[in-house]
Amino acid sequence: MRAARGALALALLASAVLAVGWPLLRILAEALVALHAGLPPGLGRTAAISLALSGGATLLALLGGLGSALTARCLPPRTRRLLDAALLSLLLIPPYTAAAAVLAVGGRSGLLHDLLPPLPGAPGMLLALTTTLLPYPYAAARLAWRGVDPRLVDAVLVHGGGTGRVLRLVLLPPLLRPVAAVAVVMLVTALADPSVPAVLRGRVPTLAHTAYLEVMAWGDEGTAALVAVLLALPVLPLLLLLARTGSPLAEPWRGHGAGPALALPPSPILRTARAVTVLVLAVIAALLTAAAVRSSLAPGELLGHGAVAALGSTLQHALLALLVAVPAGLVTAGLAARGAPRRAALLDGLQLMLLVLPGTTLGLAVSLAYRLGTPTPVGTLPPLVGGASLGSGSIAIVLVLAASTAPLVHVAARAGRAQIPRGEAETAEVLGVGRRRRLLRLVLPQAAPLVAVVGAAILVRMMVSVTPVALVAAPDAPMVPALALDLLDRAALAPVFVLTLLVAITIAALAGGAAAAGRLR
């Protein structure tokens, strides 16, 4: 029986690796062939522009997020929670909505059109990308500083140190590793997002949008494959960091409490952080106000456009993908926990690679691999991508969603198992408690709430993310990203804002359910 379960688990794992690994290997081979033939005209310039825009947005978001986090740590708990809500709520806003809000502020008919330079182009993309990236460094700093003991700060101040020394000796050491990882994630996220340039690019070319156009127009596969590989290259240093540090992704689940406010003396550093926080809040307020005003000026556009149908279809595909992702993540986590260290390291490495892989790269790989008939040893697999394909494209959508989110389940299960006190696990094993009973009594009470919370996070990610869904769904498919990009292509901003509001309400309901599940210990 045990051998049969193991064989079934390995068979499922091998099937998943083939379904996702083959498209990635295929796109790598096509990229090498395209590179050997020479870079397409203008691709080098496009790559330089994309890297400059993404790097600038990452730097600005780091400064804004870390300055706001320092301000929050010096505020009383109630005010701190308000600032947390203002900045972390940006996680609920898709990047295309931020781009639409930038148009509502500084576009041709924007609220501040006469006061601002034309925002479509590089300035608008920089503003939209920075806004969507702000929550990442803010959340990383807030998590890293939960365990900071205010008595250490008081000790530095008593011995004559100022705010600068407090930062150098107390606040920066726990921040370096998570901020380094988050900075790479931000850079990759900005590089790989095709929706912001689809709305605001003007005449500025970007890598992600170039690949998006090639795939949607059935253009040059070699160019799309080469772009997909280029977008994944910045992931390599993050993978090396994660491999060297074990599994740092499990650490944020270990709670330390909010902690009291830090009493730092007035200083230029603290005043600058507060000024940055005010500027960030002003930008958020301007974008939200412009979106609300633009929506109120077009009441006839608030309904229709298939928003409810797209929301329901997206949620349905997300739930189906969750039914695939949860068993896959739990199986790999179980195999890693029961296997030798080398096997555990291999499984963890594969899941971490999928976790940090840009959604654009995954979507391009699946789209190029499965949009035509695929020869297999047992026959030709029919097309899976596009409205005229098998299942009207639903199979490819579920595949990319499950592949991009199963690693989160794996990490959650590994983190939940790591929270089991080692003494209890060893005692149960010495007393002869069976594996099934240990699973029910020890593992599930720790891992189940964590997996439930991560399941809600997965659904949030599926509802908000543009990629990889937009790259495998048909242009007229009833999916939130496809509908939003179609509306923005027709300059219909108000329905996009309403669609975002519906998504945010759905996400809030999911978050409430996850919070309730997280208390069931």
C-alpha positions as CSV (number, residue, x, y, z in Angstrom):
1,M,0.0,0.0,0.0
2,R,2.8,2.4,0.9
3,A,4.6,1.5,-2.3
4,A,1.5,2.2,-4.3
5,R,1.0,5.6,-2.7
6,G,4.6,6.5,-3.4
7,A,4.4,5.4,-7.0
8,L,1.2,7.4,-7.5
9,A,2.8,10.5,-5.9
10,L,5.8,10.1,-8.2
11,A,3.6,9.6,-11.2
12,L,1.7,12.7,-10.5
13,L,4.9,14.7,-9.8
14,A,6.4,13.4,-13.1
15,S,3.2,14.4,-15.0
16,A,3.4,17.9,-13.6
17,V,7.1,18.3,-14.4
18,L,6.4,17.2,-18.0
19,A,3.4,19.4,-18.4
20,V,5.3,22.5,-17.3
21,G,8.9,21.5,-17.8
22,W,8.6,20.6,-21.4
23,P,7.3,24.1,-22.5
24,L,10.0,25.8,-20.5
25,L,12.7,23.6,-22.1
26,R,11.2,24.2,-25.5
27,I,11.2,28.0,-25.1
28,L,14.8,27.9,-23.9
29,A,15.8,25.9,-27.0
30,E,13.9,28.4,-29.3
31,A,15.6,31.3,-27.6
32,L,19.0,29.8,-28.1
33,V,18.2,29.3,-31.8
34,A,17.0,32.9,-32.1
35,L,20.0,34.2,-30.4
36,H,22.3,32.2,-32.7
37,A,20.6,33.8,-35.7
38,G,21.1,37.3,-34.2
39,L,19.2,39.7,-32.1
40,P,16.0,41.1,-33.8
41,P,16.4,44.7,-34.8
42,G,15.8,47.1,-31.8
43,L,15.6,44.3,-29.2
44,G,18.7,45.5,-27.5
45,R,17.4,49.0,-27.2
46,T,14.1,47.7,-25.9
47,A,15.8,45.6,-23.3
48,A,17.8,48.7,-22.1
49,I,14.7,50.8,-21.9
50,S,12.8,48.1,-20.0
51,L,15.7,47.6,-17.5
52,A,16.0,51.3,-16.9
53,L,12.3,51.7,-16.3
54,S,12.1,48.6,-14.1
55,G,15.2,49.6,-12.1
56,G,13.9,53.1,-11.6
57,A,10.5,51.9,-10.4
58,T,12.2,49.4,-8.1
59,L,14.5,52.1,-6.6
60,L,11.6,54.6,-6.1
61,A,9.4,51.9,-4.6
62,L,12.2,50.8,-2.2
63,L,12.7,54.4,-1.0
64,G,9.0,55.0,-0.6
65,G,8.2,51.6,1.0
66,L,11.2,51.7,3.5
67,G,10.6,55.3,4.4
68,S,6.9,54.6,5.1
69,A,7.8,51.5,7.1
70,L,10.2,53.5,9.3
71,T,7.5,56.1,9.8
72,A,5.0,53.4,10.7
73,R,7.3,51.8,13.2
74,C,7.5,55.1,15.1
75,L,3.7,55.6,15.2
76,P,1.3,54.4,17.9
77,P,-0.3,51.0,17.0
78,R,-3.7,52.5,16.0
79,T,-2.2,55.0,13.6
80,R,0.2,52.4,12.4
81,R,-2.7,50.1,11.4
82,L,-4.2,52.9,9.3
83,L,-1.0,53.3,7.4
84,D,-0.7,49.6,7.0
85,A,-4.2,49.5,5.5
86,A,-3.5,52.4,3.1
87,L,-0.3,50.8,1.7
88,L,-1.0,47.1,1.8
89,S,-4.4,47.7,0.1
90,L,-2.4,48.5,-3.0
91,L,-1.9,44.7,-3.3
92,L,-5.5,44.5,-4.3
93,I,-5.0,46.8,-7.2
94,P,-4.0,45.2,-10.5
95,P,-1.2,47.0,-12.4
96,Y,-3.6,47.8,-15.3
97,T,-5.9,49.6,-12.9
98,A,-2.9,51.7,-11.6
99,A,-2.1,52.5,-15.2
100,A,-5.7,53.5,-15.8
101,A,-5.7,55.7,-12.7
102,V,-2.5,57.5,-14.0
103,L,-4.4,58.2,-17.2
104,A,-7.3,59.5,-15.2
105,V,-4.9,61.9,-13.4
106,G,-2.7,63.1,-16.2
107,G,-4.2,61.8,-19.5
108,R,-5.7,64.1,-22.1
109,S,-8.9,64.4,-20.0
110,G,-7.3,63.8,-16.7
111,L,-8.0,65.8,-13.5
112,L,-4.6,67.4,-13.5
113,H,-3.9,67.4,-17.2
114,D,-3.1,71.2,-17.2
115,L,-0.8,71.0,-14.3
116,L,1.3,67.9,-15.2
117,P,3.4,67.0,-18.2
118,P,1.9,64.3,-20.5
119,L,1.9,61.1,-18.5
120,P,1.5,58.5,-21.3
121,G,5.1,57.3,-21.9
122,A,8.0,56.7,-19.6
123,P,6.8,59.0,-16.8
124,G,3.4,57.4,-16.6
125,M,4.8,53.9,-16.7
126,L,7.3,54.8,-14.0
127,L,4.5,56.2,-11.7
128,A,2.2,53.2,-12.3
129,L,4.9,50.6,-11.7
130,T,6.2,52.4,-8.6
131,T,2.7,52.5,-7.1
132,T,2.1,48.8,-7.7
133,L,5.5,47.9,-6.2
134,L,5.2,50.0,-3.0
135,P,3.6,47.3,-0.8
136,Y,6.5,44.8,-1.3
137,P,9.3,46.7,0.5
138,Y,6.8,48.1,3.0
139,A,5.6,44.6,3.9
140,A,9.1,43.2,4.0
141,A,10.3,45.9,6.4
142,R,7.2,45.6,8.6
143,L,7.7,41.9,8.9
144,A,11.5,42.1,9.5
145,W,11.0,44.8,12.2
146,R,8.4,42.9,14.2
147,G,11.0,41.2,16.3
148,V,13.0,44.4,17.0
149,D,13.3,45.0,20.8
150,P,12.7,48.7,21.7
151,R,15.2,48.2,24.6
152,L,18.0,47.8,22.1
153,V,17.0,51.2,20.6
154,D,16.9,52.7,24.0
155,A,20.4,51.3,24.8
156,V,21.9,52.9,21.7
157,L,20.3,56.2,22.4
158,V,21.4,56.1,26.1
159,H,25.0,55.6,24.9
160,G,24.9,58.7,22.8
161,G,23.9,57.2,19.4
162,G,21.4,59.0,17.2
163,T,18.9,57.8,14.6
164,G,21.6,56.9,12.1
165,R,23.3,54.6,14.6
166,V,20.0,53.0,15.5
167,L,19.4,52.3,11.8
168,R,22.9,50.9,11.3
169,L,23.1,48.7,14.4
170,V,19.5,47.7,15.1
171,L,17.1,48.2,12.2
172,L,19.3,47.4,9.1
173,P,20.7,44.0,10.0
174,P,17.4,42.1,10.0
175,L,16.3,44.0,6.9
176,L,19.2,43.3,4.5
177,R,18.3,39.7,3.4
178,P,14.5,40.2,2.9
179,V,15.0,43.5,1.1
180,A,17.5,42.0,-1.2
181,A,15.1,39.2,-2.1
182,V,12.2,41.6,-2.4
183,A,14.2,44.0,-4.6
184,V,14.8,41.2,-7.1
185,V,11.1,40.2,-7.1
186,M,10.2,43.8,-7.7
187,L,12.6,44.2,-10.6
188,V,11.3,41.0,-12.2
189,T,7.7,42.0,-11.6
190,A,8.2,45.3,-13.3
191,L,10.1,43.8,-16.2
192,A,7.6,41.1,-16.8
193,D,4.4,43.1,-16.6
194,P,2.8,43.7,-20.1
195,S,-0.3,45.5,-18.9
196,V,1.2,48.9,-17.8
197,P,3.0,49.5,-21.1
198,A,-0.1,48.3,-22.9
199,V,-1.9,51.3,-21.4
200,L,0.8,53.9,-21.0
201,R,3.7,53.0,-23.3
202,G,3.2,55.8,-25.8
203,R,6.1,55.3,-28.2
204,V,8.3,53.6,-25.5
205,P,8.9,49.9,-26.3
206,T,9.2,47.3,-23.5
207,L,10.2,43.7,-23.5
208,A,7.0,42.3,-21.9
209,H,4.7,44.2,-24.2
210,T,6.8,43.2,-27.3
211,A,6.4,39.5,-26.4
212,Y,2.7,40.0,-25.6
213,L,2.1,41.5,-29.1
214,E,4.1,38.7,-30.8
215,V,2.0,36.0,-29.0
216,M,-1.4,37.7,-29.5
217,A,-0.7,38.4,-33.2
218,W,0.9,35.0,-33.8
219,G,4.1,36.7,-34.8
220,D,7.7,35.7,-34.5
221,E,8.0,32.8,-32.0
222,G,11.8,33.2,-31.8
223,T,11.5,36.8,-30.6
224,A,8.9,35.9,-28.0
225,A,11.0,33.0,-26.7
226,L,14.1,35.2,-26.5
227,V,12.2,37.8,-24.5
228,A,10.8,35.2,-22.2
229,V,14.3,34.0,-21.3
230,L,15.6,37.5,-20.9
231,L,12.8,38.3,-18.5
232,A,13.7,35.2,-16.4
233,L,17.5,36.0,-16.1
234,P,17.2,38.4,-13.1
235,V,15.6,35.5,-11.2
236,L,19.0,33.7,-11.0
237,P,20.5,35.8,-8.1
238,L,17.3,35.3,-6.2
239,L,17.4,31.6,-6.6
240,L,21.0,31.5,-5.4
241,L,20.1,33.6,-2.4
242,L,17.2,31.3,-1.5
243,A,19.4,28.2,-2.1
244,R,22.1,29.5,0.2
245,T,19.7,30.5,3.0
246,G,17.6,27.4,3.1
247,S,14.0,28.3,3.2
248,P,13.7,32.0,4.4
249,L,10.2,32.1,2.9
250,A,8.9,30.3,6.0
251,E,10.1,32.8,8.5
252,P,7.4,35.5,8.0
253,W,4.8,33.0,9.3
254,R,6.4,33.1,12.7
255,G,4.6,35.8,14.6
256,H,6.3,38.3,17.1
257,G,3.4,40.7,17.6
258,A,3.1,44.3,16.5
259,G,5.4,45.7,19.2
260,P,5.4,49.1,20.8
261,A,6.4,52.2,18.8
262,L,10.1,53.1,18.6
263,A,10.9,56.4,20.3
264,L,13.5,57.9,18.0
265,P,14.7,61.5,18.4
266,P,14.0,64.1,15.7
267,S,16.6,63.8,13.0
268,P,16.9,64.5,9.2
269,I,16.5,60.8,8.5
270,L,13.2,60.7,10.4
271,R,11.9,63.9,8.9
272,T,12.8,62.6,5.4
273,A,11.0,59.4,6.1
274,R,7.9,61.3,7.2
275,A,8.0,63.5,4.1
276,V,8.3,60.4,1.9
277,T,5.3,58.9,3.6
278,V,3.2,62.0,3.1
279,L,4.2,62.0,-0.6
280,V,3.3,58.4,-1.0
281,L,-0.1,58.9,0.6
282,A,-0.7,62.0,-1.6
283,V,0.0,60.0,-4.7
284,I,-2.4,57.2,-3.6
285,A,-5.1,59.7,-2.7
286,A,-4.7,61.4,-6.1
287,L,-5.0,58.2,-8.0
288,L,-8.0,57.0,-6.0
289,T,-9.8,60.4,-6.4
290,A,-9.2,60.4,-10.1
291,A,-10.6,56.9,-10.4
292,A,-13.7,57.8,-8.4
293,V,-14.3,61.0,-10.3
294,R,-13.9,59.3,-13.7
295,S,-16.3,56.6,-12.7
296,S,-18.9,59.0,-11.4
297,L,-18.8,60.9,-14.7
298,A,-19.9,57.9,-16.7
299,P,-22.7,56.2,-14.8
300,G,-23.9,54.4,-17.8
301,E,-20.7,52.5,-18.1
302,L,-20.7,51.1,-14.6
303,L,-22.7,48.0,-15.5
304,G,-22.5,45.6,-18.4
305,H,-19.3,44.8,-20.3
306,G,-19.5,41.3,-18.9
307,A,-17.8,42.3,-15.7
308,V,-19.8,39.9,-13.5
309,A,-19.4,37.1,-16.0
310,A,-15.7,37.7,-16.2
311,L,-15.4,37.8,-12.4
312,G,-17.3,34.5,-12.0
313,S,-15.3,32.8,-14.8
314,T,-12.0,33.9,-13.3
315,L,-13.0,32.7,-9.8
316,Q,-14.2,29.4,-11.3
317,H,-10.8,28.9,-13.1
318,A,-9.0,29.9,-9.9
319,L,-10.9,27.4,-7.8
320,L,-10.2,24.6,-10.3
321,A,-6.5,25.5,-10.4
322,L,-6.6,25.5,-6.6
323,L,-7.9,21.9,-6.6
324,V,-4.9,21.0,-8.7
325,A,-2.3,23.2,-6.9
326,V,-3.1,22.1,-3.3
327,P,-2.6,18.4,-3.8
328,A,0.5,19.0,-5.9
329,G,2.0,21.2,-3.3
330,L,1.1,18.9,-0.5
331,V,2.5,15.9,-2.3
332,T,5.9,17.6,-3.0
333,A,6.0,18.9,0.6
334,G,5.4,15.4,1.9
335,L,8.0,13.8,-0.3
336,A,10.5,16.4,0.7
337,A,9.8,15.9,4.4
338,R,10.1,12.1,4.3
339,G,12.9,11.9,1.8
340,A,16.7,12.2,2.0
341,P,18.2,15.7,2.3
342,R,19.2,15.7,-1.4
343,R,15.6,14.9,-2.5
344,A,14.2,17.5,-0.2
345,A,16.7,20.1,-1.6
346,L,15.8,19.1,-5.2
347,L,12.0,19.4,-4.6
348,D,12.4,22.7,-2.6
349,G,14.6,24.0,-5.4
350,L,12.1,23.1,-8.2
351,Q,9.2,24.7,-6.3
352,L,11.2,27.8,-5.5
353,M,12.2,28.1,-9.1
354,L,8.5,28.0,-10.1
355,L,7.6,30.5,-7.4
356,V,10.0,33.2,-8.6
357,L,9.6,32.4,-12.3
358,P,8.0,35.5,-14.0
359,G,4.4,34.8,-15.0
360,T,5.2,36.2,-18.4
361,T,7.8,33.6,-19.0
362,L,5.5,30.8,-17.9
363,G,2.6,32.1,-20.0
364,L,4.7,32.5,-23.1
365,A,6.1,29.0,-22.7
366,V,2.7,27.4,-22.4
367,S,1.2,29.5,-25.1
368,L,3.9,28.7,-27.7
369,A,4.0,25.0,-26.7
370,Y,0.3,24.2,-26.7
371,R,-1.4,26.6,-29.2
372,L,-0.9,24.0,-32.0
373,G,-1.2,20.3,-32.0
374,T,1.5,18.7,-29.9
375,P,3.0,15.3,-31.0
376,T,3.3,12.7,-28.2
377,P,4.2,9.0,-28.1
378,V,0.5,8.1,-27.9
379,G,-0.7,10.5,-30.5
380,T,-1.1,14.2,-31.3
381,L,-2.4,16.4,-28.4
382,P,-5.0,18.9,-29.7
383,P,-4.4,22.6,-29.2
384,L,-5.0,23.8,-25.6
385,V,-4.5,27.6,-26.0
386,G,-7.2,29.9,-27.5
387,G,-10.9,30.0,-27.7
388,A,-11.1,27.3,-30.5
389,S,-8.9,24.9,-28.6
390,L,-9.8,21.9,-26.4
391,G,-11.9,23.1,-23.5
392,S,-12.1,26.6,-25.1
393,G,-8.7,27.4,-23.5
394,S,-9.7,26.5,-20.0
395,I,-7.2,23.7,-19.7
396,A,-4.2,26.0,-20.4
397,I,-5.6,28.6,-18.0
398,V,-5.9,26.1,-15.2
399,L,-2.5,24.7,-16.0
400,V,-0.6,28.0,-15.8
401,L,-2.5,29.1,-12.7
402,A,-1.8,25.8,-10.9
403,A,1.8,25.8,-12.0
404,S,2.4,29.4,-10.7
405,T,0.7,28.8,-7.3
406,A,1.4,25.2,-6.3
407,P,4.8,26.4,-5.0
408,L,3.0,28.6,-2.4
409,V,1.2,25.6,-1.1
410,H,4.5,23.7,-0.9
411,V,6.2,26.5,1.1
412,A,3.2,26.8,3.4
413,A,3.1,23.1,4.1
414,R,6.8,23.0,4.7
415,A,6.5,26.1,7.0
416,G,3.6,24.5,8.9
417,R,5.5,21.3,9.4
418,A,8.6,23.3,10.6
419,Q,6.4,24.9,13.3
420,I,5.8,21.5,15.0
421,P,7.9,21.3,18.2
422,R,10.6,18.8,17.5
423,G,10.2,17.3,21.0
424,E,6.6,16.4,20.3
425,A,7.4,14.8,17.0
426,E,10.2,12.7,18.4
427,T,8.1,11.7,21.4
428,A,5.2,10.6,19.2
429,E,7.6,8.6,17.1
430,V,9.3,6.9,20.1
431,L,5.9,6.0,21.5
432,G,5.0,4.2,18.3
433,V,2.3,6.6,17.1
434,G,1.5,5.7,13.5
435,R,2.2,8.1,10.6
436,R,-1.5,8.7,9.9
437,R,-2.2,9.6,13.5
438,R,0.8,11.9,13.7
439,L,-0.5,13.5,10.5
440,L,-3.9,14.1,12.0
441,R,-2.8,15.2,15.5
442,L,0.5,17.0,14.8
443,V,0.9,18.1,11.2
444,L,-2.6,19.1,10.2
445,P,-3.3,21.4,13.2
446,Q,-0.1,23.4,12.3
447,A,-0.2,23.2,8.5
448,A,-3.9,23.3,7.7
449,P,-4.5,26.9,8.9
450,L,-1.4,28.0,7.0
451,V,-2.5,26.2,3.8
452,A,-5.9,27.8,4.2
453,V,-4.4,31.3,4.4
454,V,-2.1,30.6,1.5
455,G,-5.1,29.2,-0.5
456,A,-6.8,32.6,-0.1
457,A,-3.6,34.3,-1.1
458,I,-3.4,32.1,-4.2
459,L,-6.9,33.1,-5.2
460,V,-6.1,36.8,-4.6
461,R,-3.0,36.4,-6.8
462,M,-5.0,34.7,-9.5
463,M,-7.7,37.4,-9.5
464,V,-5.2,40.3,-9.6
465,S,-2.4,39.1,-11.7
466,V,-2.4,39.8,-15.5
467,T,0.2,37.1,-16.3
468,P,0.2,34.3,-17.1
469,V,-3.6,34.3,-17.8
470,A,-3.6,37.0,-20.4
471,L,-1.0,35.1,-22.5
472,V,-3.0,31.9,-22.8
473,A,-6.6,33.2,-22.7
474,A,-8.3,34.1,-25.9
475,P,-8.7,37.9,-26.3
476,D,-12.5,37.6,-26.0
477,A,-12.4,35.1,-23.1
478,P,-14.5,36.0,-20.1
479,M,-11.5,36.5,-17.8
480,V,-10.8,39.6,-15.7
481,P,-7.4,40.4,-17.2
482,A,-8.5,39.9,-20.8
483,L,-11.6,42.0,-20.3
484,A,-9.7,44.7,-18.5
485,L,-7.1,45.0,-21.3
486,D,-9.8,45.0,-23.9
487,L,-11.6,47.8,-22.2
488,L,-8.5,49.8,-21.8
489,D,-7.7,49.3,-25.4
490,R,-11.0,51.1,-26.1
491,A,-10.1,53.8,-23.5
492,A,-13.0,52.7,-21.3
493,L,-11.6,53.6,-17.9
494,A,-14.7,53.6,-15.8
495,P,-15.7,50.0,-16.3
496,V,-12.1,49.0,-15.4
497,F,-12.4,50.8,-12.1
498,V,-15.7,49.1,-11.4
499,L,-14.2,45.7,-12.3
500,T,-11.4,46.4,-9.9
501,L,-13.9,47.3,-7.2
502,L,-15.7,44.0,-7.7
503,V,-12.4,42.1,-7.6
504,A,-11.4,43.9,-4.3
505,I,-14.8,43.0,-2.7
506,T,-14.3,39.4,-3.7
507,I,-10.7,39.4,-2.3
508,A,-11.9,41.0,0.9
509,A,-14.4,38.2,1.4
510,L,-11.7,35.6,0.7
511,A,-9.4,37.3,3.1
512,G,-12.1,37.3,5.8
513,G,-12.6,33.6,5.3
514,A,-8.8,32.9,5.4
515,A,-8.5,34.9,8.6
516,A,-11.3,32.9,10.2
517,A,-9.7,29.6,9.0
518,G,-6.3,30.8,10.4
519,R,-7.8,30.9,13.9
520,L,-9.0,27.3,13.8
521,R,-6.1,25.7,15.6
